[in-house]
Amino acid sequence: MIRIKGVIPKSGCRLEVQLENGSSIILDFSDRLHTVRFGLLTDRDFFRRAVTDGDFVRWDNKIEISVSEIFQLAQKEKFPSA
């Protein structure tokens, strides 16, 4: 299974998830901030406290997402049409 190497909070409620295989995924949480699960991420200081243990991204043990969830969220990202 692929593991998370690091996380970098970006502007606009985006999070760069760096993977051990050298790839990275940028997740945009802005469309999810109205949900119960991700609502706490509206606080910029809280959002910047993202950490990883290799298997999960966590925010102060209040929110966590697994590697498989990261891939699911990335697949749901909206891409601009050409």
HELIX and SHEET records of a PDB file:
HELIX    1   1 SER A   30  ARG A   32  5                                   3    
HELIX    2   2 GLY A   39  THR A   42  5                                   4    
HELIX    3   3 ARG A   44  PHE A   47  1                                   4    
HELIX    4   4 VAL A   67  LYS A   76  1                                  10    
SHEET    1   A 3 ILE A   4  LYS A  10  0                                        
SHEET    2   A 3 ARG A  14  LEU A  19 -1                                        
SHEET    3   A 3 SER A  24  ASP A  28 -1                                        
SHEET    1   B 3 VAL A  51  THR A  52  0                                        
SHEET    2   B 3 PHE A  56  TRP A  59 -1                                        
SHEET    3   B 3 ILE A  63  SER A  66 -1                                        
END                                                                             
